[in-house]
Amino acid sequence: MKYSFGQETIEIKARLPVLPLRDIVIFPHMIYPLLVGRQFTISALQEAMILDKQIFLCAQKAPEVDFPSGDDLYEVGVVARILQIMKLPNGTIKVLVEGLTRARMKGLNKTGGFYTTRLQVMPPDELRDNESEALSRTMTELFSEYVRLNRRIPEEVLFSISAIDNYQRLTDTIAAHVLLKMEQKQRILESAQVKEQMILLSEALRSEIEILKIEQRIDGTVRESLAQNQKEFYLQEQLRAIKEELGQMDDVANEVDDLQKKLDKLIAPKEVKEKAEEEIKRLSKMHPYSAESAVVRNYIEWVLALPWSSLTKDRNEFSQVKDILDNDHFGLEKPKKRIIEHLAVMKVAGKVKGPILCLVGPPGVGKTSLGRSIARSLDRKFVRMSLGGIHDEAEIRGHRRTYIGSLPGRIIQSIRKAGSANPVFLLDEIDKVGADFRGDPAAALLEVLDPEQNFAFSDNFLELDFDLSKVLFITTANSIAGIPPALLDRMEIIRLPGYLEHEKLGIIRGYLLPKLKKEMGLENYGVEFTDDSLLEIIRFYTREAGVREAERQLAAILRKIAQKIAEGRKTLHVNVGTKKIGEYLGVPPFISTEINPHPGPGYAVGLAWTEFGGEVLPIEVTLMKGASKLTLTGKLGTVMQESASAALAYIRSHAARFGLEPDFFDKLEIHLHAPEGAVPKEGPSAGITFLVAIVSALTSTPIRSSLALTGEVTLTGDILAIGGLNEKLLAARRVGIKDIIFPYKNKKDLPELPKELLQGLHLMPVKRIEEALKIVFDSKFSKIGVKRPAGMKKALKK
């Protein structure tokens, strides 16, 4: 339809693209700048540029909705034309639009990635009568008063509206300038009659004027209050001068004198005492109740409270250090040996020099308690700072004094808490430090942990150098993967592996059971556990590298025993055997992997390492008629799948050695499966197991189940080293496997393994896959042959 707009006649399209608006309502005759960033709104603008630059603008009911539907939009909006469009560097579009006329949306359709609608144009109300004139004058007067009270609207607006003689345009112009809620503006826009619009706008103006008058009154009150405060300050200064003349400045003088006495007794570097002296003089000249004096007083108290030169004396008897570490922790011989070496160098050199120790191991193996034991063995103070989840650099360095409520960082706070300048400082969970817009705490830790820099650590709050070189820093982490390389370079890694079964048994016997009995008051009731019952808990009720879950399970049993004693059912000599464990703890949540005692061809036993310890990994292979396909199941990880492919590639490239034809795989499908398919499996150490299992299936040669294998296989047949050897040997021992083939390159690790673990095991190191095949198949494939085995013929006939 055609529409007269000023001196123009504009053809309004019957269907236009829709541009939903957030937190803004646009009125006719007004020019607005808009920022458009949503993709469907950008597409609508592009379509509008084709359709005579016309677009329908309507407000969203809920601004937070990113993809509004028809129910999320107001039906009444404004047909506008695009005056100018400009694309910004960040991808958004700045567009200048001019409102033309009101219109009602009739249905909403989505085509081409944007919304379109059929429009019903709402023509302007051109009624002119005495009532309209009266409403117009009232509205104009109210708007004039509103502009006078509101500083955000320029007074030039009043000159522009005085030249408008059209009631509809006058109402739209005033409504556009008044700062109202979106719902109020939308109500005015939806009104079809100009009289109703002027009434609604006049009511809104009256309400806004009342609010502005209240704001002015509050502002005046605040100004009066400020003037009163200034007056009080002036009088207080006069009163202070009068008291000073009369010698009545005791309170302030006493406080300053007390701080001065503390400073005189303080043993600290010269620059520290000079800074404190300067701040005390400043405090003496300030009003005692001013905000600045509180900041200065807090700073002086922190400076005086820090142990600048207060040192604790280390234990003289070095032999006691080892005894304390042994008493506090069972096992962990290698970590304790390295710690004792570090402490010995400290004692001989008389200072902390060398790399920072970083204890790395899974949860529950005693990293934090080992740090506490080091402090006890040296007779030093111990402080712990958890770094897990820290994102703010100010946590390390502190805030500057310009911030309200500022404090030193947690390093200086912990030093004050310790009360000495040479405590054992444990930085826990250093691998879990985060970083965001507030800074990188790990970067701030570089200065703290670098022995070449930390003798002059500067905290943002103190602005004084504090000597951290005498502090024995120890860090802990679950994995070195989360530690930044620059930070890792400043630390020496000491790995704490998961405990073996006999070590867990010793910890439970020597530490956990006595502690739990004492906590629950069962020391005098003769509660005893057999070794088999404790092993039952370790094997079938826990899956962990440490002993936390074992402690929880023991506590559960002791609580039930305490309940029976409290009820009078048990008195003395409670013996907990294997059969009682199930009664107390219920069904075991974990079961050990069962090994087939009489395996057929295609069955081999591997060894795997998990974060909970070692596991036995049976591998099953079956052959089917197919075409060059290797199927892998059992939730094998990417590396493990690649190991299986490498094993098959070796067999195919040496087919003649196993009596196979070169093209044997062309008519065959091999399915390899690792049982317990719901458990994820990963790592390259199962390569040798995959290879012998596939060979066993192809040649119909069974492998004895008392033999287990571990090792990574290359395409050339080399056996590479693996990790977690002690945990894997323990897993084999647990299920009764005595013969174990492992990489020759891991032979160097055997002297470090416990003798109890190696006793009774027949360990066979191999360098090449040929050596392993000779052991597994009793020299069957030591010579090259070309005859196809009978098992292969049967598989191909199926």
N, C-alpha and C positions, 0 to 999 in steps of 0.2 A: 504494500500500500504506500501511497505518497504521503509525506509528512512535511509540514512547513516548519522550518527551524530558522528563526530570525528572518532574513531575507532570502534564504535558500529553500528549495523544495527538494526533499531527499526521498528516494525510493527505498522503503524499508523492505528487506527480504522476508519472505514468509517463513523460511527456515534458516537458522543461523547457528554457528558453532558456539558452545557454551564455555565460559571461563569462570570457574568457581573462585571466589575471593575469601580470604581469611581475615577476620577482624576488621573488615571495612565494608561500608555501604556507600555506594556511589549514587549521586543524584543527577538529574538532567541539568544541562547547561554548565556543568562544572568540569574542569580539566584536572586530571589526576595522573601522577606518575605511579607505575606499578612495576614490581619485580616479579618475574615469572620464572620458576625453576623446575616445576614438575613436568615430566615428559608429555603427558596428555594435554596439559595446558599450552605447552610450546607448540604441539601439533595443532591445537585449536587456533592459535595465533597465525600459524602459517596458512591455515585454511581461510581465515578471515581476510588475510591480505589478498586472497584471490577474489573473495566476494565483496568487492567495493569497500574493503577495509572495515566491514561492519561485524560486530561481535556482541553476544548477549552476556552481560555481567550480572551475576547473582551471588549472594553471600552464602557461606556454609553455616549451618547451625552449630557444628562442632569444629572449631579450627584445627584440632589435633588430628582429624581424619585425613590421611594422605590420599586415599582413593574413594571419594564420596560417591554414593549412589543417589537416586532420585529423592529418597527419603531424607538424605542429609543436606539438601539444598532448599532454600526458600524459593517459592514459586514466582514471586514478584521480584523483578530486577530492572535493569536499565539496558536499553539498546545503545551501544556506544560505537563511535568510529575511532579508528587508530590514526593518531596524528604523526607519531614518530616511533620508531623501533630501533633499538641498538643492542647488539650482543656484547656481553661483558666477558672478560678473560676467564672467569670461573665457570662459564657455561650457561649462566642465567641470562635472561633477556630483560632489559629495561624498556618499558613501553609507555608512551604518553597517550591517554585516551580522553575523549570528550563525551560526556553523557548526552544522549539525544532525547529519549522519551522513555516513560515507564512502559513495561510490557510484562505479560504473564506467560509463564512457561506451560505449554501443553504437551506433556509427555517428554521423556528423555531417552534418547537413543545413542548408542555408542557405535560409531563407524570410523574405520581408519585410525583407530587408536585415540580418538577424542570424542566428546559428547556433542550432540546437536539436538536442537529442539524446534518444535513448531511454535510460533509466537502469536499471542493475541495482544496487539498494541492497545495501551490504555491512554486515550487522548487527554491532553491537559484540560483542567476545568477552567473555563473562561468566564465564569459567572462574576458579575460586578453589581453589587447592591450596597446599601448602607451598612448592613451587618458585616459584610466582607470588609468594607473600609474601616469599620471600628475595630474588627479583629486584627487587621493589618497594622493599624496605628499602635494598638496595644503590644503586638508582637515586636514591632520595631523599637518601641521604647524599652521593653524588657531586654532586647538584644543589646541596645546601647549601654544599659546599666551593666549587663553581663560582660561586655568588652572592657568597660571601665574597671571592673573588679578583677578580671582575668588578665594576668600579665602575658600570657602565652599567645594572645590574639592581637595583632597590630591594629591600631585605631584607624588605619587607612581603609579597613573593611567597611567602616561606617559611611565613608564617602561613596564607595562603590554601590552600596545598597540604596543610598538616597536617590540614585539616578534610575532605579528600576521602578516602573509603574505597572508591571504585570504581577498580579497577586501570586500566581502559580510559580513564576520564576523567583519572586522575592522569597517565598516560603522555602523553595528548594535551596536557594543560596544561603539563607540563614541556617537551615538545617545542616548544610554541608560544613559550616564553620563552627557550629556549637560542638563542644567535646562531650558527647553523650555515649552511653553504652550502645553496642551494636543492635541489641534487641529494640531499644527505643527508636533508633534511626530507621530500622526496618519497618516498625509499626507506622511511622510517618510516611515512608515510601509506599507502603501497601494501601494507604488510604486513597480512595478515588476522588473524594471531594476536597477542594482546597480549604473550605471552612473547617472541616474536621482536622486537616493537617495543621492549620494555624492554631486551633484549640490545643491539640496535642503538643505542639512546639512551645506554646505559651506556658503550659503547665510544666513542661520540662525546664524551661528557662527560669520560672519562679523557684523551682526546687534547687537548681544549680546556683542561683543568686543567693539563696539562704545558706547553702554550703560554703560559698565563697566568703560570705560575711562572717561565718563562724571561723573559717581559716584565718581571716584577717584579725579577728579578735584573739585567736590563739597566738598568732604571730606577735601581736602587740604585747600579750602577756609574757611571751618568751623574751622579748626585747627588754621589757621592764625587769624581768628576773635577772638578765645579764647585767643590766645597769646596777641592780641591787647587789649582785655578786661583786662587781667592780668596787662598789662603794664599801662593801664589807671588807674586801681585800685591803683597801686603802686604810680603813679604820684599824684592821688587824695589824698592819705595818706600823701605824702610829702607836698602837697598844704595845707592840713588841719593843719599839724604841723607848717607850715610857718604862716598861719592865726592865729593859736593859739598864736604863739610868738608875732605877731603883734597886738593881741587883736581884731581880726576881726571874731571871731566865734560867732557872734551875733545870727544868725538864729537857729543853733542847740541849743545853750545855752538858747535862749528864749523859745524854745519848751520844753526843759527839765525843765526850771524854771516854766513855766505855769503848767506842769503836777505836779511838786512838790507842787505848791501852792494849786492846787485842792486836792492833797493828804492831805495836812495840814488841810484843811477845812473839809475833809471827816470824818464823824462819823461812824466808823466801828470797828469790833473786832480787837484785837491786831495782830493776825496772818495775817489778810487781809492787814493791813497797812504795816506789815513787808514784805510781798510778793510783794506788789506794790512798796515799796521802793527799793527792790532788782532789780526789773525789770526796774525801772527808771534809776538806776545806770548802768545797762547793756546797756540801750539805749544810754546813754551819751557817752559810749565808742565805739559805732558802727558808721560805715559810714552811713550818713543819707539816702543814696540811695540804700543801700544793701537790699536784699530780707528779711533777718532776722530782720532788723530794722523795716520793715513794720509789720511783725508778732508781734513783741514785742510791738510796738506802739498800734496796734489794741487791744491786750490783756489788756494793761494798761487802754485804754479808756473804755473798758467794765467794768473793776473792779471799776473805778472811777464813772461810770454812774449808777451803781446799787444802789437802795435805801436800804442799809444795815440796817439802823436804822431809816429810815423815816417812820413814822406811821401817819395815819389819825385818827382823833378823832371821836369816834362813837357818834351817836345822843343821847343826854341826855334824851329827852322826849320819854320814851318808848311807851307811848300811841299813839304817832304819827306813830309808826311802823305799827300797825294794820290798822290805817286809810289809810296809803299809799298802803298797800297790798290790802285792800278792794277797793280803788279807781282804782287800776290798773287791778284787776281781779274780775270778777263776779263769784259767787259760789266758788267752791273748798274749802269748809269750813274745811273739815278734813285735807287736806294738809296744809292750812294756819295755822290751829291751831297747828299742829306739828312744823311748821317752827317757829312760835312765841314762842313756848316752848323752842326750841333750842336757839333762840336768847336771850330769858330771862336768860337761864343758862349762856350764854356768858357774859351778862351784870353783873350778880351777881358774877360770878367767876372771871371776869376780863380777861379771856383768852378763846381761842378756844380749847375746850376739848370735847372728845366724838366722836362718829362715824361720818363719812362723809355722808351727805344727798345725796341720789340718787333718782331723780324724774323719775318715770317710768310711761309711758302712751303712747297712740297712737299718731300719728302725728297730730299737729294742736291744741292740748289742752292747750298750753301755758307754756310748760316746760322752754324753753329758756327765754321767757319774764318774767316768775316768778323769775328766777335767777337774772335778771336785776332789778326787783322790790325789791328784798332782798337787793341788793347793794344800791339802792336809799333810802330804808327805814332806813338803817344803816348809810347812808351818807358816804359810802366807794366807792373807785374806783372799776370799774367793768372791767374785762377782760374775754374774751371768747376764748377757744381753741377747734376747731373741731377735733375730733379724728377719724372721719369716713374715712376709707381707708388708715390709717397710717400703714405701714409695717416695718418701720425702727426704731430700738431702739434709734438711734442717734437723732431722732426727739424729744425725751424726754430728753436724757442725753447730747446731743451735741457731737461734734467731738473733738478728741484730736488735740492739736496745731500742731502736726507733719504734718497734712493734709493741702494741699493748699486750701485757702479760707474757713478754718474751722470757725465755729461759735458756740456759746452756744446752748443748746436745746431750744425748744419752751417754756418750763416752765420759764427759766431764761429770755428769750426774752420778754415774756408777763409781767413778774415782772418789767422789766425795762420800758416797755411801760406804765404800770400802774403808776410808779413813787412813789409807796409806798410798804412797806413790809407786809401790811395787807389788800390787796384788796379782793373782792369777786371774786373767780376764778371759772368760769364755764367750766367744761370739757364735751363738748357736744358729744352725740352719742358714749358713752363709750362701748356700745354693738357691735360696728362695727369696733373695732380694729382688725387688721389682724396680721399675723406672717409669716415670711419666712426666707430665709437663712441669712438675715441681722439682725436677732434678733427678740425678742418678746417685743413690746412696752408695752403690758399689764404687763409683769413681771417688767419692769422699773417703771411702775406706782405704784407698791406695796410700794416702798419706799416713793413716793410722797404722797400717801393717808394714810399712817400709822402714826397716831399721836405719836407713840412711836419712830419713826425713822426720820420723816421729819424735825425735828429741826436741822438736820445736813445733808441736801441734798447735794450731791457732783455731780457737773456737770463736764463732761470729759474735757471741754474746760477751765473752771476756775480752776479746781483742788483745790478749796476752799469750805468749808462747808457754805451753805446758809441756814438760818433759815426760814423754810416754816410753822412753827407751828402756826404763827399768821394769816396765810392765811385761809379764809373761803372757803373751796373747796366744790363745789356742782357739782354733775354729773347728766347727763340725759341719758335715754335709752328708746327705744321703747319696749324692752322685756328683762327680766333678763336671758333668755335662752342663749344669746350670751356673757354674762359676765363670765370670768373665776371664778371658785369657790373661789380661794384665794383672788381675788379682791373683790368679792361679800361679803366675810366675813368681810371686813373692812368698809362696807357701811350699812347705814340704808335705807331700801326701803320705799319711800313714793309714793303711787300709785295715779296717776291722772286719774280717769276714764273718759270716754267720757261724754260730756255734755248732759243733758236731754233737752227735747224740750223747756221747760219754761226757762231753763238756756241759751240756744242758743238765745231765743227771747230777754232775758234781755241783753245779750252781744251785740246783733245787735242794740238794742235800745240805750243802754248806751255808746257803744264804737265804733262799726263799722260804723254805719250811720253818726254820727257826724264827724268822721275822714274822711270818703269818701266824704261827702259834702264839707268839707273844702278843700280837695285836688282838687276837681273839680270845686270849685268856686260856689257852689249851696247853700250856707248858707242863702242867702237872697231871694231865689226864692220860699220858702214855699213848698218844696218837702216833702210830707208826705206819709208814708206807713201804711196801716191798719194792725192790728195783724193777721188777716186772710191771708192777702197777704204775710206777712213774714213767717207764718206757711206753706203756699203753697210752698214757696221757700225751706224751710227746709225739708219738707216731700217728695216733688216730683222732686226737682232739685239738691239735694245733698244726698250723702250716705257717711257720715263721722262721726268720733267721735268728731272732733274739729269743727272749723268754717271757715277754709281757703276757701273751695269751696263756702260756703255761701257768703263770702266777695267778691269772684270773680263774683258771679252771681249778687250781688248788684251793684258792679262796672259796670257790663255790662248794667244794667238798667239805672244807673245814666249817663253813657256815651250817651245812646240814648236820654235821656231827655236833656242833655247838647247840643246835636246836634240840637234838635228841637228848643231850645232857641236860639242857634246861627243862625238858619235859620229864626227866627222871628215867629215861629208857636206857641211857648209857652212863657208865660211871668211870671205870678205869680200863686201861689196856685195850684201846680201840685199834685193831689191826686192819688196814685197808689193803686188800689184795686185788688181783686183776679182776675177779668176778664182781667185786664191789664197785669198780669204776663205772661200769654201765648202769648200776643201780643209782649211783649218785649223779652222773652226768648225762644219762640218757644215751640215745643212739649216737655212735661216733659220726661226726660230720665229714670225716675224711677216711678213706680206705686206701690201703697200699695197692699198687698195681700188681696184678697176679700174672705170673709167668707160666706159660703152657709147659707142663713137664715133658710132654711127648709131642713136640712140634713136627709138622710136616714140612715139605719143601716150601720155600718162600717166607719162612719165619725167622727173624733175627732179633736180638735184644741189643738196644742201644742205651746210652746213658746221657742224661740231659741235666742242665743246671737251671734252676729257677731262683727267684729272689727269696723263696722259702727254703732253699736247700737243693739237694740232688734228687733226681727222680729216675726210675727205670722207664725206658721208652721202647716197648715192643713195636716191631715193624712187620707188617703183613703184606705179601705180594702175591697176586694171582694173575694168571694168563688167560686171555680170551682171544677168540678169532676176531681180527679187526684189521686196521690199516695204519700202522705207524703212529700209534697214539699212546701217550703216557698220561694216565689219570692219577691225580694226587688228591687224597682226601684226609680229613683229620685236623682241619684248621691249621694247616702248615703256613708259616710266614714266608715272606718273599725270599729271604736268604736260604731257608730250608728247601723251598721249591727249586731254587737254582742248584743246590747241592744234589738233589735227586736227578736233575737234568744232566749235571756234570758226571754223575756216576753212570748213567745210562750211556752217555757219549763215550766214556772210557770202555764200557763193555762192547759197544758197537765197533769201536776202532780196534779192539783186540778180540774180535769174534772167534778167530781161528784158535786162540789159546783155550777157549772154553768149548771147543768142538762145535761151534755154531757157524752157519753159512753167513757170508757178508750181508746178505739181504734178509736175514731172519726177521727183522723188525717190520718189513714191508707188509706182512700178513698177520701181524700180531698187535694186540692191545694189552698193555701192561697197566694194572691197577695197583698202586701203592697206597696203603692206608696205615695211619697211626691211630690206634684206639684212643678212647676218651676224646671224641671229636669236638666236644664243647670247650675243651681246654686249649687256649692258643699255644702254639709251639713255634720257636724261632731259634736260629743259630746255624752255623755251618758244621758243627761237630758231629752231626748224624750222617755225614756223607759216606763214611766207610760202612756204616750199618746199612744204608740204602743199597750200596753196591753189592755187598755179600748177600743181602736178601733177594735182590733181583737175580744174581747168579744162581742162588739156590733154587729159585723157581724155574729158571730157564733150563737147568740141568737136572731137575728133580732130585736134588741132593739136600737132605735135611741137615740143619745145623743144631748141634746140641744146645739145650737151653741153659746149661751151666756156664756158657760163654757170653760175655758182653763186650761190645766194641764202642770206641769213641775216637773221633779224629776227623779232620777235614781232608777231603781228597781233591787233588788237582786233576786236570785233564791228562797230565803226563804220568800220574800214578804216585806222586809224592804225598806223604801223610804229614799235614801241618799241625802245629801245636794248638792246643785248646785251653780254655780257662775252666776254673772251678773243679780241678781234679780231685781235691779232697772231698768235696760234697758228692761228686759222682761215685767215688770209691765207697763212700759211706752208704749211698743208695744201693749199690750192688751187694754190699755186705748185708744190708738189711733184709734182702729177699733171698739170701743164700747163694749168690753167685760168687764163685771163687776165682775163675779164670777171666782175666780182663786184658784185652788188647788195647793199647793206647799209643799215642805218638811218641817216637823216640826223643823228640825235642822237649817233651815234658819230663824226661828222666831226671833232669836237674832239679825238679820240684820235689822229688821223693824224700831227700834228706830232711826237708822242712816239715814233712807230714808226721803226725803222731805215730809212735810205734804201735800203739793199741789198734790203730786203724789198719796198718799194713800187715799185722800178724794174721797168718792163715790165708792171705791172698796170693794168687799166682799171677804176677804182673808181667806182661809180654810186650815190650816196646818194639815198634816197627817203624822203619823209615819209608818203605815202599809198600804199595798195595799187594805186590807179589808175595811179600813176606806174610802179610795178613791172610791172603788166600791159601798159602801153604799150610798155615796153622789151622784155619777154619775147615778146609776140605782135605786135610791130610795128604798134601802133595798131589792131589788128583789132577790139578791143572798146571803142574810145573813144566809139562812138555806141551808143545804146540801140536794140535790135532785138527782134523777137518771133519771128523765123523759127527753127524747130528745125534744128540742124545735121544733116547727113547721118549723121555718126558716131553721134549720139543715136538716130536712127531705126533704124540697124542693131543697136544695143545692145538696144533694146526689143523688136525682132522675135525675138531669139535666145531 
